């Protein structure tokens, strides 16, 4: 199935039934699912957290390794800003000279 994907092909009867039920009754399905999620979140027996994604995770949940792109150095940032400035200046002068004709 992954090598030769086909549109609207479902692996079992349950997924086909769920797809057809959603097609017939989209609003009740969405409302039921959101009510179930609210109920599960209310029943949760975990300590509350602030939910701030900008703080780093605690020790066992940290992400290890490096990113795909390296962190740009100061020289690279200056070169990019210089190129951007020269490009904008060129565009401004080009537009200005075409308007004066």
SERO-4910 file (N, C-alpha, C, O; in steps of 0.05 Angstrom, whole numbers):
BEGIN
 pado doro    nc1    nc2    nc3   cac1   cac2   cac3    cc1    cc2    cc3    oc1    oc2    oc3
  Unk    A     16    -24      0      0      0      0     17     25      0     10     45    -13
  Unk    A     40     25     14     57     48     14     72     52    -12     77     75    -20
  Unk    A     80     30    -25     94     32    -50     76     40    -73     85     55    -91
  Unk    A     51     31    -73     33     38    -94      7     50    -82    -13     36    -80
  Unk    A      9     75    -73    -15     87    -60    -38     91    -80    -34     97   -103
  Unk    A    -62     86    -69    -86     91    -85   -105    108    -69   -107    105    -44
  Unk    A   -119    125    -82   -138    143    -69   -161    127    -57   -171    109    -69
  Unk    A   -169    135    -32   -192    123    -18   -189     93    -14   -209     79    -15
  Unk    A   -165     84     -8   -161     56     -2   -155     54     28   -136     66     38
  Unk    A   -172     39     43   -169     37     71   -162      9     79   -172    -10     66
  Unk    A   -144      5     98   -134    -22    104   -154    -40    118   -152    -65    115
  Unk    A   -174    -30    131   -193    -48    144   -221    -36    145   -225    -13    137
  Unk    A   -240    -52    154   -268    -44    155   -273    -21    174   -289     -3    168
  Unk    A   -259    -20    197   -263      1    217   -257     29    205   -272     47    209
  Unk    A   -234     31    192   -227     57    181   -246     65    158   -253     89    156
  Unk    A   -256     46    143   -275     53    122   -301     62    134   -314     81    125
  Unk    A   -310     49    156   -334     57    170   -331     85    182   -350    101    180
  Unk    A   -308     90    194   -304    117    206   -304    138    185   -315    160    189
  Unk    A   -292    133    162   -291    153    140   -319    158    130   -326    182    126
  Unk    A   -335    138    127   -362    142    117   -380    156    137   -397    172    130
  Unk    A   -377    149    163   -392    163    184   -385    192    185   -403    209    188
  Unk    A   -359    199    183   -351    227    182   -362    241    158   -370    265    160
  Unk    A   -363    228    135   -375    240    111   -404    246    114   -414    266    104
  Unk    A   -419    229    129   -447    233    133   -453    254    155   -471    271    152
  Unk    A   -438    252    177   -443    269    201   -417    283    210   -407    275    231
  Unk    A   -407    302    196   -381    314    204   -383    330    230   -365    327    247
  Unk    A   -403    346    234   -406    363    258   -408    346    283   -393    351    302
  Unk    A   -426    327    285   -428    311    309   -403    295    315   -396    292    339
  Unk    A   -388    286    295   -364    271    299   -342    290    311   -329    282    330
  Unk    A   -340    314    300   -320    333    310   -328    341    339   -310    342    356
  Unk    A   -353    347    344   -361    355    371   -357    332    391   -349    338    414
  Unk    A   -363    308    384   -358    285    402   -329    281    408   -321    277    431
  Unk    A   -312    283    387   -283    280    392   -272    302    409   -256    297    427
  Unk    A   -281    327    405   -271    349    422   -281    346    451   -267    353    470
  Unk    A   -306    337    454   -316    333    481   -301    310    496   -295    313    519
  Unk    A   -294    289    481   -278    268    493   -250    278    501   -240    270    522
  Unk    A   -238    294    484   -212    305    491   -213    323    516   -196    322    533
  Unk    A   -234    340    518   -237    357    541   -241    340    566   -230    346    587
  Unk    A   -257    319    564   -261    301    587   -235    287    595   -229    286    619
  Unk    A   -220    278    576   -194    265    582   -174    285    595   -159    277    613
  Unk    A   -175    309    586   -157    329    597   -165    337    625   -148    343    642
  Unk    A   -191    336    631   -201    343    657   -195    320    677   -189    326    701
  Unk    A   -195    296    668   -191    272    685   -161    268    690   -154    252    707
  Unk    A   -144    280    675   -115    276    676   -105    279    705   -111    298    719
  Unk    A    -90    259    714    -79    259    741    -49    266    742    -33    252    754
  Unk    A    -42    287    728    -14    296    727    -13    324    739    -32    338    740
  Unk    A     11    331    749     14    358    759     11    379    737     19    374    714
  Unk    A     -1    401    743     -5    422    722     22    435    716     39    437    733
  Unk    A     24    443    691     48    457    682     40    482    668     16    486    661
  Unk    A     59    499    663     53    525    651     47    523    621     33    540    610
  Unk    A     57    502    609     52    498    580     70    516    563     64    519    539
  Unk    A     90    528    574    107    546    559    127    530    542    144    516    553
  Unk    A    125    532    516    142    516    499    169    530    495    187    519    482
  Unk    A    172    554    505    197    569    501    218    562    522    241    569    519
  Unk    A    210    547    543    229    538    563    241    512    555    226    495    543
  Unk    A    266    507    561    278    481    554    265    458    570    257    462    593
  Unk    A    265    435    559    253    411    572    272    402    595    296    409    595
  Unk    A    260    387    613    277    377    635    295    355    625    292    347    601
  Unk    A    313    345    641    335    328    633    327    303    617    339    299    595
  Unk    A    309    286    625    305    262    608    291    267    582    290    250    565
  Unk    A    279    291    578    264    296    554    278    315    535    266    323    515
  Unk    A    303    321    540    317    339    522    323    326    495    324    302    492
  Unk    A    326    343    475    333    334    448    363    335    445    376    355    450
  Unk    A    374    312    438    403    310    435    410    311    405    394    305    388
  Unk    A    435    319    399    444    320    372    445    349    362    440    368    377
  Unk    A    451    351    336    453    377    324    431    381    303    418    362    294
  Unk    A    427    406    296    407    412    275    419    407    248    443    403    245
  Unk    A    402    406    227    412    402    200    429    425    191    450    420    179
  Unk    A    420    449    196    435    473    188    452    482    212    443    483    234
  Unk    A    477    489    206    494    499    228    486    527    237    473    542    221
  Unk    A    492    534    261    486    561    271    504    581    256    529    577    257
  Unk    A    493    601    243    510    620    228    528    636    247    520    645    268
  Unk    A    553    640    237    572    656    253    566    686    250    549    694    234
  Unk    A    580    702    265    577    731    263    584    741    235    571    759    225
  Unk    A    606    731    224    615    739    197    593    732    176    588    748    158
  Unk    A    581    709    179    560    701    160    536    719    162    525    727    141
  Unk    A    528    727    186    506    745    190    512    772    178    494    784    165
  Unk    A    536    782    182    543    808    170    543    807    140    534    826    127
  Unk    A    554    785    129    554    782     99    525    781     88    520    793     67
  Unk    A    507    767    102    480    766     93    466    793     94    452    801     75
  Unk    A    470    808    116    458    834    118    470    854     98    455    870     87
  Unk    A    496    852     92    508    869     72    496    863     44    490    881     29
  Unk    A    494    837     38    482    830     12    453    839     10    445    848    -12
  Unk    A    438    836     31    410    845     31    409    876     27    392    886     12
  Unk    A    426    890     41    427    919     38    434    928     10    422    946     -1
  Unk    A    454    915     -1    462    922    -29    440    915    -49    435    930    -67
  Unk    A    427    893    -45    405    886    -63    382    905    -61    371    913    -82
  Unk    A    374    913    -37    353    932    -34    360    959    -45    343    973    -57
  Unk    A    385    968    -42    394    993    -53    393    992    -84    384   1011    -96
  Unk    A    402    970    -95    401    967   -124    372    968   -134    366    981   -154
  Unk    A    354    954   -121    326    954   -129    314    982   -127    299    991   -144
  Unk    A    320    997   -105    310   1024   -102    320   1042   -124    305   1058   -135
  Unk    A    346   1041   -130    358   1058   -151    346   1051   -178    341   1068   -195
  Unk    A    342   1025   -183    332   1016   -209    303   1026   -213    295   1035   -234
  Unk    A    287   1024   -192    259   1034   -193    258   1064   -196    242   1074   -211
  Unk    A    276   1077   -182    277   1107   -183    285   1116   -211    274   1136   -222
  Unk    A    304   1103   -224    313   1111   -250    292   1105   -271    290   1119   -291
  Unk    A    277   1083   -268    256   1077   -288    232   1096   -285    218   1101   -305
  Unk    A    227   1107   -262    205   1126   -258    212   1153   -269    194   1168   -277
  Unk    A    237   1160   -270    245   1187   -279    245   1189   -310    246   1211   -320
  Unk    A    243   1167   -324    243   1168   -354    217   1177   -365    214   1179   -389
***
